[in-house]
């Protein structure tokens, strides 16, 4: 299995499933600690919109019975875990009869696309910039421009999104300020729709990239400085190998593994930042869906969206962890 032992694989899978169970339990408990009654809040919103809701007390009790909120907490917990094992995330209380799976199914691809593209961009650009800062063949202009561009690292994603909206959306009007595609368009695998999605998603992706790539550049720079004085680097230079070949095969390849570890550790933070960015741009992703669920105290939707995001992050960490031997053949994960 390419250096990955069965023992190591089993242990990693056990940690993965244990993480999901702990996350599911916390997701079940935390919303119920918040003050307020979700059903009463839903009826209050209806009363605000319609002016009056007749027999509101009967409606509240009926909906509590329908969603099982009158059952003991342990019964609700067992029913909740059983539903997760079946892949059933339940119903949305605020958007009944829509199921959480339907709502997540419409929002998740947008978030995966946004976070996935932004992650590839800032990881590649950040590590490349860090490597160029150390490489002695890098032009002087590049050495000056990279540190200047890293000043955006100190800006939170929320403020970066607002800044990009104001400059490129409001002042120059180069990019749309909100939503993930144009009004009136029907999602389809056509060049017109794909181009429209890229146009709408550019600013949200840049809001994540600008505030993130600097960390990876600094981390890569530190690793490259450490590797620069190694014996195999001196040997490669003595053999007369081309500078770019030495940069790629000897320096970057040996420095990238700790960066992969850091990426696995920071995936949860990246997802949190993307959630805030989606709210700023009113993007049709999981961030906007979670924000709406929290505002409406929709237990089912809060549990479902949070669990899906945690599962996605844990799965990404598992994949990165198992990919180490493919990145560096010297690593043999045999459980020793």
Residue pairs with C-beta under 8 A, 6 or more apart in sequence:
1 9
2 325
2 326
3 325
3 329
3 331
3 332
3 333
3 334
4 322
4 325
4 333
5 333
5 334
5 335
7 334
7 335
8 333
8 334
8 335
9 322
11 335
12 318
12 321
12 322
13 318
16 314
16 315
16 318
19 310
19 314
20 307
20 310
20 311
20 314
23 306
23 307
23 310
23 311
23 314
24 80
24 81
24 84
24 307
25 77
27 302
27 303
27 306
27 307
27 310
28 76
28 77
28 80
28 303
31 297
31 299
31 302
31 303
32 73
32 299
34 297
36 297
37 60
37 297
38 69
38 93
38 94
38 296
38 297
38 298
38 299
39 60
39 63
39 64
39 67
39 69
39 93
40 60
41 296
41 297
42 63
42 93
42 94
42 296
42 297
43 53
43 56
43 59
43 60
43 63
45 296
46 53
47 53
47 56
53 59
61 70
63 93
64 70
67 91
67 93
67 299
67 300
68 75
68 76
68 79
69 76
71 79
80 90
80 303
83 89
83 90
84 307
87 101
88 101
89 99
89 100
89 101
89 104
89 300
89 303
89 304
89 307
89 308
90 99
90 100
90 300
90 303
90 304
91 97
91 98
91 99
91 100
91 300
92 98
92 99
92 100
92 103
92 293
92 298
92 300
92 301
93 296
93 297
93 298
93 299
93 300
93 301
94 292
94 293
94 296
94 297
94 298
94 301
95 103
95 298
95 301
100 300
100 301
100 303
100 304
100 305
101 304
103 289
103 301
103 304
103 305
104 286
104 289
104 304
104 305
104 308
106 284
107 284
107 285
107 286
107 288
107 289
107 305
108 285
108 286
108 308
108 312
110 180
110 283
110 284
110 285
110 286
111 274
111 278
111 285
111 286
111 287
111 309
112 312
113 201
114 201
114 204
114 205
114 208
114 274
114 277
114 278
114 283
114 285
115 208
115 270
115 271
115 274
117 201
117 205
118 204
118 205
118 208
118 209
118 212
118 270
118 274
119 263
119 270
121 205
121 209
121 213
122 208
122 209
122 212
122 213
122 216
123 213
123 216
123 259
123 263
125 209
125 213
126 212
126 213
126 214
126 215
126 216
126 217
126 219
126 220
127 216
127 217
127 220
127 252
127 256
127 259
129 146
129 149
129 150
129 213
129 217
129 220
130 216
130 217
130 218
130 219
130 220
130 221
130 222
130 223
130 224
131 220
131 221
131 224
131 247
131 251
131 252
131 255
132 138
132 142
132 143
132 146
133 143
133 146
133 147
133 217
133 221
133 224
134 221
134 224
134 225
134 228
134 251
135 224
135 243
135 247
135 251
136 243
137 243
137 244
137 247
146 217
149 214
150 213
150 214
150 217
150 218
152 160
152 210
152 211
152 214
153 211
153 212
153 213
153 214
153 215
155 163
155 210
155 211
156 211
157 207
157 208
157 211
157 273
157 274
157 276
157 277
158 276
158 277
158 280
160 207
160 210
160 211
161 203
161 204
161 207
161 276
161 277
161 280
161 281
162 280
164 203
164 206
164 207
164 210
165 177
165 203
165 280
165 281
168 174
168 175
168 203
169 175
169 176
169 177
169 203
170 177
175 199
175 200
175 202
175 203
176 182
176 199
176 200
176 203
177 203
177 281
178 281
178 282
178 283
179 200
179 281
179 282
179 283
179 284
180 197
180 200
180 201
180 283
180 284
180 285
181 187
181 193
181 196
181 197
181 200
181 284
182 196
182 200
185 193
185 196
186 193
187 193
201 283
203 281
204 274
204 277
204 278
204 280
204 281
204 283
207 277
207 280
207 281
208 270
208 273
208 274
208 277
211 273
212 270
212 273
216 259
216 262
219 258
219 259
219 262
220 255
220 256
220 259
223 255
223 258
223 259
224 251
224 252
224 255
226 255
227 233
227 250
227 251
227 254
227 255
228 251
230 254
232 250
233 246
233 250
233 251
236 246
236 250
237 246
253 328
254 328
256 327
257 324
257 327
257 328
257 331
260 320
260 323
260 324
260 327
261 320
263 320
264 316
264 317
264 320
264 321
265 317
267 313
267 316
267 317
268 310
268 313
271 309
271 312
271 313
274 285
274 287
275 286
275 287
275 290
275 291
275 309
276 287
277 283
277 287
278 285
278 286
278 287
278 288
279 287
279 288
279 291
282 288
286 305
286 308
286 309
289 301
289 305
290 301
290 302
290 305
290 306
290 309
292 298
292 301
293 301
293 302
293 305
294 302
324 331
324 333
325 331
325 332
325 333
